[in-house]
Amino acid sequence: MWSSDRLSTRSPRTHGALADSAAAANHAARFGRLAALVACLLLAACGFHLRGQASYPFKTIYVNAPAYGAFAAELRRALAGSGTATVSDAPTGAEAIIDVSEVADDKQVLSLSPGGRVQEYALAKAVRFRVHDAQGRDWLKEDEIVVRRNYTYDDTERLAREIQEARLLRDMQSDAIAQIVRRLQTARPPA
């Protein structure tokens, strides 16, 4: 007859297997922590850092882009939501003024089919801007950002391609604004 003591006892072989699996789990956990540490060090060494709040050398900025309302509105939102500077409603109260002198979209044929129909278009968005103070002294000299995208075109899917083009232009605008925000972080006060 089996006693309850016999059922609950384990053989020495079972204890060894449990100890081996616990040691393996401990080793795997240490290896995982070491791998994570190495990955963090490699990312830090290459200059990677998480996107955080932008640090600008000015406290207030005014966006002057009267001819480009939608672009100016998105730039104001990006500046207000991403950095330490306050977006001013008037140029007189701003430490820095960003003048957007040009926002231009361009569309060119990139390739044709053997039958002479358009197969690909190349889109480009160019933004020209300058950052200065109220006296006209430059924080950033006039600069231009150009964003390019290509897309395929098919006459049978005209509506879908028009929607795709509009989406690409919106994405290109957002990309150009993100580049402006990054460049504003490198601005230097006028001497």
C-alpha positions in Angstrom: 0.0 0.0 0.0 1.2 3.5 -0.8 1.5 6.0 1.9 1.0 9.7 1.5 4.7 10.2 2.5 5.8 8.1 -0.5 3.7 10.0 -2.9 5.1 13.4 -1.9 8.7 12.4 -1.9 10.8 13.1 -5.0 13.7 11.2 -6.2 17.1 12.8 -6.2 17.0 12.8 -10.0 13.8 15.1 -10.0 15.6 17.6 -7.6 18.5 17.8 -10.0 16.3 18.5 -13.0 14.5 21.3 -11.1 17.8 22.8 -10.0 19.1 22.6 -13.6 16.0 24.3 -15.1 16.1 27.1 -12.4 19.8 27.7 -13.2 19.0 27.8 -16.9 16.2 30.3 -16.3 18.5 32.5 -14.2 21.2 32.3 -16.9 18.7 33.3 -19.6 17.4 36.2 -17.5 21.0 37.5 -17.0 21.7 37.1 -20.7 18.6 39.1 -21.6 19.6 41.9 -19.3 23.1 41.9 -20.7 21.7 42.0 -24.3 19.4 44.9 -23.4 22.3 46.8 -21.8 24.5 46.3 -24.9 21.6 47.4 -27.2 21.1 50.6 -25.1 24.9 51.3 -25.3 25.0 50.8 -29.0 22.0 53.1 -29.5 23.5 55.8 -27.3 26.8 55.5 -29.1 25.3 56.2 -32.5 23.5 59.3 -31.3 20.0 57.9 -31.1 17.6 59.4 -28.6 13.9 59.2 -28.1 12.0 62.1 -29.6 11.2 64.4 -26.8 10.5 68.1 -26.3 12.5 70.3 -28.7 14.8 72.9 -27.1 14.9 76.2 -28.9 17.4 79.0 -28.2 14.5 81.5 -28.1 11.5 81.8 -25.8 8.9 83.1 -28.2 8.5 82.8 -32.0 6.1 84.3 -34.5 5.2 82.5 -37.7 4.9 84.9 -40.7 3.4 83.1 -43.7 0.4 85.2 -44.8 0.2 83.6 -48.2 0.3 80.0 -46.9 -2.5 79.7 -44.3 -2.7 75.9 -44.1 1.1 75.5 -43.9 1.4 78.3 -41.3 -1.4 76.7 -39.1 0.3 73.3 -39.1 3.7 74.9 -38.4 2.2 76.8 -35.4 0.7 73.6 -34.1 4.0 71.8 -34.5 6.0 74.5 -32.7 3.5 74.8 -29.9 3.3 71.1 -29.3 6.9 70.1 -29.7 9.1 72.6 -27.9 10.0 75.0 -25.2 9.1 78.1 -27.2 5.7 79.9 -27.1 4.1 80.8 -30.4 3.3 84.5 -30.4 0.3 86.1 -32.0 2.2 89.2 -33.1 5.7 89.8 -34.3 6.3 92.6 -31.8 6.1 90.3 -28.8 8.4 87.6 -30.3 12.1 87.1 -29.8 12.3 85.2 -33.1 10.3 85.5 -36.3 10.1 82.8 -38.9 9.3 84.2 -42.4 8.0 81.5 -44.8 8.6 83.2 -48.2 7.6 80.2 -50.4 5.7 77.0 -50.3 5.7 75.4 -53.7 4.4 72.1 -55.0 5.7 70.6 -58.2 4.6 67.6 -60.2 6.6 66.1 -63.1 6.2 63.0 -65.2 8.8 60.5 -64.1 8.2 57.7 -66.6 5.9 56.8 -69.5 4.6 53.4 -70.8 5.6 52.2 -74.2 2.2 53.5 -75.4 3.0 57.1 -74.2 0.9 57.0 -71.1 2.1 58.3 -67.7 3.2 55.5 -65.4 5.0 57.5 -62.6 5.0 61.0 -61.3 7.5 62.8 -59.1 6.2 65.2 -56.5 8.2 67.8 -54.8 7.4 70.3 -52.1 9.8 73.2 -51.6 9.7 75.5 -48.5 11.9 78.6 -48.3 12.2 80.3 -44.9 14.3 82.6 -42.7 14.4 83.2 -39.0 15.3 86.6 -37.7 14.7 89.0 -34.7 12.5 92.1 -34.8 15.5 94.2 -36.0 16.0 91.9 -39.0 19.2 90.2 -37.6 19.4 86.5 -38.6 18.9 83.6 -36.2 19.0 81.3 -39.3 19.9 82.6 -42.8 17.4 81.9 -45.6 17.2 78.2 -46.2 15.2 75.8 -48.3 13.8 72.4 -47.6 12.8 70.1 -50.5 10.8 66.9 -49.9 10.3 64.5 -52.8 8.1 61.5 -53.4 7.4 59.3 -56.4 4.2 57.4 -57.1 2.8 55.1 -59.9 -0.2 56.2 -61.9 -2.9 54.2 -63.6 -5.7 55.7 -65.7 -8.1 53.0 -64.6 -7.7 54.0 -61.0 -7.8 57.7 -61.4 -9.8 58.5 -58.2 -7.5 56.3 -56.0 -4.4 57.9 -57.5 -5.8 61.4 -56.9 -6.4 60.5 -53.3 -2.9 59.0 -53.0 -1.4 62.2 -54.4 -3.3 64.4 -51.9 -2.2 62.1 -49.1 1.4 62.2 -50.3 1.3 66.0 -50.4 0.0 66.2 -46.8 2.7 63.8 -45.7 5.3 65.9 -47.5 4.1 69.0 -45.8 4.3 67.3 -42.4 7.8 66.1 -43.2 8.9 69.6 -44.3 7.5 71.1 -41.0 9.3 68.5 -38.9 12.6 69.4 -40.7 11.9 73.1 -40.0 11.3 72.3 -36.3 14.6 70.4 -36.2 16.5 73.2 -37.9 15.1 75.8 -35.5 16.9 73.9 -32.7 20.2 74.8 -34.3 19.4 78.5 -34.6 21.8 80.9 -32.9 21.0 84.4 -31.4 22.2 87.3 -33.6 25.6 88.7 -32.6 
